[in-house]
Every structure is written in structure tokens, then in C-alpha cells.
Amino acid sequence: MLDLRFIRENLDLVRNGAEAKGMVVDLDGLTALDEQRRKLIQEGESLKAKRNEVSAQIGKLKKEGGDPSRAIAEMEIVKERIQTIDQDLRYAEQKLDELLLTIPNVPHPSVPLGGTPADNKEVFRWGEPPVVDFPLKPHWELAEKLGIIDFARGAKVTGGGFPFYLGKGATLERALVNFFLEQAIQRGYKEISPPLVVNEDSARGTGQVPDKEDLMYVVERDQLYMIPTAEVPVTNLHRDELMAEKDLPIRYAAYTPCFRREAGSYGKDVRGLNRIHQFDKVELVKFVHPSTSYDELESLRQDAERLLQLLGLPYRTLLMCTGDMGFTQTKKYDLDVWAPGQQKWLEVSSCSNFEAFQARRMNLRFRPANGTKPEFVHTLNGSGLALPRVVAGLIEHYQTPEGKVIVPKALHPYTKFEVIG
């Protein structure tokens, strides 16, 4: 969340930032609560000082044989008022905290203004679509024919959006996970294996609550959330900790299944692997010094792009506009793979900088080496990569006239085969 003082001193910036993201915020209610809170604190401190003064007077009167009854009566009135103030202050602070959690992060000045995907800015493109003399098929047709993904039986066993990967399809999935992890480790990320469920504090820390509850599966009996991305447990790994400046940056890579309800998703855009409820993903997470966070965002984007280049998949990099960016981000890039069988772009990665937004929610700070007061770290994350649409892109890009699929050379050490079919 944003710092209350920052909001107080930059009301127009915060309001304009929320409007640019297409979000409505109650800044008037927040500032009124803030003013009430500060008045209550001021009055409470004044009355507590008076209480101490009256208590000293009572002690002096008793010692000198005087009548302290008037002073005692006065202190009772002060005491009751202090109790009322403390109660009102707790309520105001609770409501203030609730409102602060609804204020979105402010977009970075370099983010383009806009309200639709058409306003996103393409900043890079790599590779060329395949040139073939036969009709290209979508991945779901090829996968069914090759027997490597079974959507129908997945729907029977669980429901739509929970496919089975079979034979070489399952091996390809595992190969991609291992390839992505090993590449991340070579780039300086530390591999970790996090829990697949988190508590509400963790969901709140990264901004899933209160914002994206409808996207998550909830284990109501135990009050736990199934993770929509490894970002949630990995970023919360250091919640409520004070890091040393010398330990920054910290970089983690984590493979997990991810679970998303994707409520309201329907139509041709969700066919096959385009949008499913359970999927595998390797997530890259960074904890960095505030002075380097935007350089770290660029290197994070390059780490994700490099994977697509090694796989030989044409892609584009988009700088997301304000209205197509999330609640928590200050700046975000999306990487889209070209799926020639569908003649469309498929998002396979988002790389985001949150500055101190998540860290403030999690009370995650570092102590500067010069001994000044602790500061909040900056957090970043990116998909490196999400597998379903990568698999879709691979199948469609590397299909042959016979309906086979060529495996990219970078994956041969992991698959132990070069062709599917």
C-alpha cells in the first residue's frame, strides 16, 4: 500500500493515478479519517499530559494534608475522556487501514496513459512467424491427434480448464520446467520450492486481498487460499523481516502449479491451453534496493525474453498502459508469443515493479549500511515462464505437414526426444 504521508502530500497524483488505472478511490473519506485520527491523537496526548499533572497535584495535596477530592473528580473526567479517545482512535485507525488497502499503486511516469489493450506500447519484437505451404492448425487439434493433452477427460475428472498431459506431452511440460529453472539459476536466481496454499496475511501482503479474491480458490474450512502464482508465497517469505543492505538484491526462482478461477472467462479466446484453471509456471521474484529497482525490472524482462529466444519462439514485448495494468504495479511489461495456428498473440509473461507497495503491506524493510533508519525494499516479479501458452506456441510454431511437432533444440537434453508424433 501507499504511505499515508505520501497520499496526504500528493492527493492529486494519487487520485489521477487511480483514475488512469480505471479505479475509483475514496480519498475524501481517507483524508477525513486521517484528520480525525490526528486530532484524536493530539487531544489524547494533551489529556494524558494533564492527567500526569493532576496526579502529581493529588500526591502533593495528600502529602501536605490538603483536600484532593476536586482534583480526583477532575482526573476521573479526564480518564473517561481518554478512554473514549482511545476507543475512537482504534476505530479510526482500523477504518483508515481498510481504506489504505483499497488505494492502488501510482503508475510510473514512463507508463503510457490509456484504458484499453490498444493503448499498450510495443517496445520490442523478436523472431518471424513460420512461412509454410500447408494450413497451420491450432494446438488443441494437434494435441488431441497426437494424444499428448486430453481436455475432455480432464473436464470429466475435475471440470473445464483442468487438462491431462499425457506421454510426450507430460514429458514436454516437465522439460520446460527444468529448462526454465536451470536457466534462472544460471542467471543468479536461487531456486526455492514454496507452499501451494497461503493464509490471508500472505494474500493481503502481495495485494491479492482485497482485490482479486474472485480469482482465487479458497479452502474455506482452513481459511487458506490456493496460490494463483508463486509470487504470493515467495514474496511473503521475508514478511516482517529487517534485511541488511549488503544482502540486496535477493533473487528467487520457484516452480509451482498455479490455480485461478478465471471467473467470467468464456468464448473462443479460452480454447485449449489459452486460459485454464490449473497450470505450471516458473516465477522470478526480486527484493532490491529502491535505487536500482527499475534497472532490475529491465534485467528481469531480459531474463524472461531470453527464454523465448532460446526456444526460437517469435514474441513481442509490450509496455502496459495505465488502464491495462494491475492494482499493485507501478510499471509492467507483457511478453506475447505468436501462435500461428490461431493467428494471435498469447501472453506468456508479465514482468512488474511494485516499488515499496507490497513491502509496506508486508512490513519488509532493510537497514542501510550508513546506519540511517530502515527503509522498505522494492519488490519485483515476472513469469519465467508460464507454461500453457508456451506449450501452445511451441506446438503451433513447430508443427509439420504430417501433424508432428519438432522439439526445439534447447529442450533436447530434457526431453531426450526431438519429435512428437
Sequence and secondary structure as in RCSB ss.txt:
>XXXX:A:sequence
MLDLRFIRENLDLVRNGAEAKGMVVDLDGLTALDEQRRKLIQEGESLKAKRNEVSAQIGKLKKEGGDPSRAIAEM
EIVKERIQTIDQDLRYAEQKLDELLLTIPNVPHPSVPLGGTPADNKEVFRWGEPPVVDFPLKPHWELAEKLGIID
FARGAKVTGGGFPFYLGKGATLERALVNFFLEQAIQRGYKEISPPLVVNEDSARGTGQVPDKEDLMYVVERDQLY
MIPTAEVPVTNLHRDELMAEKDLPIRYAAYTPCFRREAGSYGKDVRGLNRIHQFDKVELVKFVHPSTSYDELESL
RQDAERLLQLLGLPYRTLLMCTGDMGFTQTKKYDLDVWAPGQQKWLEVSSCSNFEAFQARRMNLRFRPANGTKPE
FVHTLNGSGLALPRVVAGLIEHYQTPEGKVIVPKALHPYTKFEVIG
>XXXX:A:secstr
   HHHHHH HHHHHHHHHHTT    HHHHHHHHHHHHHHHHHHHHHHHHHHHHHHHHHHHHHHT   HHHHHHH
HHHHHHHHHHHHHHHHHHHHHHHHHTTS     TTS   SSGGG EEEEEE      SS    HHHHHHHHTSEE
HHHHHHHT TT  EE THHHHHHHHHHHHHHHHHHHTT EEE   SEE HHHHHHTT TTT GGGS EEGGGTEE
E SSTHHHHHGGGTT EEEGGG  EEEEEEEEEE   TT  SGGGSTTSS SEEEEEEEEEEE GGGHHHHHHHH
HHHHHHHHHHHT  EEEEE  GGGS SS SEEEEEEEEETTTTEEEEEEEEEE TTHHHHHHT EEE TT    E
E EEEEEEEEEHHHHHHHHHHHTB TTS EE  GGGHHHHS SEE 
